[in-house]
C-alpha cells in the first residue's frame, strides 16, 4: 500500500511540475524508513529460520518502481522540459534497487550457510 501511495505522490509531483513536492519529500522519507524496517525484519527472520518463504515479492516492488521511473523518464522526454523527475524519486528508486540487491546477496549467503549446516 505504501509503495502505491508513494508512487502516486511521485506521479502527482511529476504531472504538477513539482507542485506536490511538499508531499513527496515526507512520503519518500517515510517510505524509506518503512521499507528498511520491513526488509530488516524479513532478513532477521530468514537468518533465524522464521522466514515464511514469500516468493519473489522484492521483484514486484522493483518492477513497480522501474515502470514508474522509466515511464516518467519517457514522458519527460516526450512532453518537454517542464516535466522533470524529482531527485526524491531518483533517491527512492536507487534505494529500492539497493535494498533488493542486498537482500538477494543475503539470501545467497544464507542458502550457502544453511546447506553447509545441514549438508
SVG drawing of the C-alpha trace seen along z (x, -y; Angstrom):
<svg xmlns="http://www.w3.org/2000/svg" viewBox="-2 -24 31 57">
<polyline fill="none" stroke="black" stroke-width="0.4" points="0.0,0.0 2.8,-2.5 4.5,-1.7 1.4,-2.6 0.8,-5.7 4.4,-6.9 4.4,-6.2 1.1,-8.1 2.6,-11.1 5.6,-10.9 3.4,-10.9 1.3,-13.7 4.5,-15.7 5.7,-14.9 2.5,-15.9 2.1,-19.1 5.7,-20.2 6.9,-19.9 3.7,-21.3 3.3,-18.5 7.0,-18.4 5.9,-19.4 4.2,-16.0 6.8,-14.0 9.8,-14.5 8.0,-13.3 6.4,-10.4 9.8,-9.4 11.4,-9.6 8.6,-7.6 8.7,-5.0 12.4,-4.6 12.0,-4.0 9.2,-1.6 11.0,0.3 14.1,0.6 12.1,1.9 10.2,4.4 13.2,5.7 15.3,5.8 12.7,7.8 12.3,10.2 16.1,10.8 16.3,11.2 13.5,13.9 15.3,15.6 18.5,15.9 16.7,17.2 14.7,19.7 11.4,18.0 11.1,16.9 7.8,17.9 9.2,18.1 7.2,15.5 8.0,16.0 9.6,13.0 7.8,10.0 11.0,8.0 10.9,8.3 7.4,7.0 8.5,3.7 11.4,3.3 9.1,3.8 6.6,1.2 9.3,-1.4 11.0,-0.6 7.8,-1.0 7.1,-4.3 10.6,-5.6 11.0,-4.6 7.5,-5.9 8.3,-9.3 11.7,-9.4 10.0,-8.7 7.2,-11.2 9.8,-13.8 11.5,-13.5 8.2,-13.3 6.3,-16.1 9.2,-18.6 11.5,-20.3 8.8,-21.3 8.3,-17.6 11.1,-16.6 11.7,-13.6 12.3,-14.8 15.5,-14.0 13.4,-12.3 12.1,-9.9 15.6,-9.1 16.7,-8.6 13.8,-6.2 14.4,-4.3 18.1,-3.8 17.2,-2.8 14.7,-0.2 17.3,1.3 20.0,1.2 17.8,2.9 16.8,5.5 20.5,6.2 21.4,6.5 18.5,8.9 19.5,11.1 23.1,11.3 21.8,12.1 19.6,14.8 22.5,16.4 24.8,16.3 22.0,17.7 21.4,20.5 25.1,21.5 25.3,21.2 22.3,23.4 23.4,26.1 26.8,26.3 25.0,26.7 22.6,29.3 24.8,31.0"/>
</svg>
